[in-house]
Amino acid sequence: MRHLRYSRSGHQQREARRAARAVPPELVRRAGIILAAVALPTLVALLAPREVEPAPVHTTVALTPAAHAPAPPAATPAAPPAAPPPPPALERVQGALADGEALSTALQRHGVGANDTSDLVRALKDHVDMRGLRAGASFTVVWRPVVTGARELVRMELATHSGEGVPRTVVVEREDAPITQPELGALFLARHEDAPIETKLEGLSGTVRSSLYQSMLESGEEALLVNKFVDVFAWNVDFYRQTQRGDAWRVIVEKRFAGGRFLGYGKVLAAEYVNAGSVHRGFLFDAADGKHRGTYDDEGNALQRTFLKNPMEIARVTSSYGMRFHPVLGKNKQHQGVDYGAAIGTPVWSVADGVVKEARWSKTAGNMIVLAHMNGITTEYFHLSKFAEGIKPGMRVQQKQLIGAVGNTGMSTGPHLHFGMLRGGAHVDPAQQKFPNAKPIPKEYRDELGRFVAPLLAQLRALDRA
Ligand SMILES: [Zn+2]
């Protein structure tokens, strides 16, 4: 084999590379198939034979762009030697990104030349979020010796992770131009391998001492699980005001891992909450035909109702702001709603389908929204920092649609949402209201739901409470 190396202008290089790219899709395809079929260590082993090839003979021919000589036609391989020479000693260097360091800087700090660096970075771009690389990201650079006594960069491996946090190994390898097109020089090809994602079903349980949030965190879980759990009972349990010490929870949830790293929660399949002695259970059912989904109890009753218990994500409520004594007016006033202490900007949503009746400024309520719902029920949202786009009288809203954001406007002593509910024009306690269920499970899915629920119910019951 005879390799020629030319120095070419950037433009010529780009043209040549484009042409070269047209040649090796087979290579790319082949690499893709291998990638899909084998784990990385195997892959690396498969690629290793290139290292034990006979040492290529390199002739370095420096040409100026103006003096482009045709490739010597006599560049044919010498007669094969009787025995292959010993494999060249590869030189490996391992490195890692320092604090605030760009990959290109780190590569050069580890001996990679400027041209190779820019070629490597260009090859990496489709596989790595370069700005997402953090200090400590490790890499390996591999050189092989060339006859002139110099060395040639042949491979680089970078340990990083996908946007989702899945451990990823990117391999960049030198692909020498086909012998028929030596003028193309070499091209760096990159590919990546992500650690496989594993989904495990886990059963978790606990007892509430101060709040559900605290209890789940104490059991080693993350806040996102609280949201997923609360969502199951969003129509049935008011976790903001009805949570009591001694309440108990059980949940069967999917957890996703890759390379030993926890990526996040998948679906909550089953959940149970014992609130002041009454048991609530929910099963998230997805029909096999993909045409029906819903949250049901173990008897097939839908958990969905026309009204949600709360107008915001309960995990974002920072304090029980609720006070019966109105601090601004300075007199004890009948408090006609629920106050949710939460950071300014926390999303506020409609608790039910309805129509915007008012969206305006008021001296006492600040930015306020009033929604009209079915059965003569209206809901109020006060002290907002802003309205969601398009919110104005007459507009239709759906349950859980974003309508505004928590603020501290009007007569308010701190960031909070005042939420009120009226029935027939009179204020009522939202927690005490009974709202109609959504429809029960359609007949044709009843058996399938039964088969889905039975094993989950058994698993829930088998969970010990911490
Ligand atoms: Zn209030």
Residues whose N, C-alpha, C, O or C-beta is under 5 A from the ligand:
A	BS01	ZN	G337 V338 D339 H418
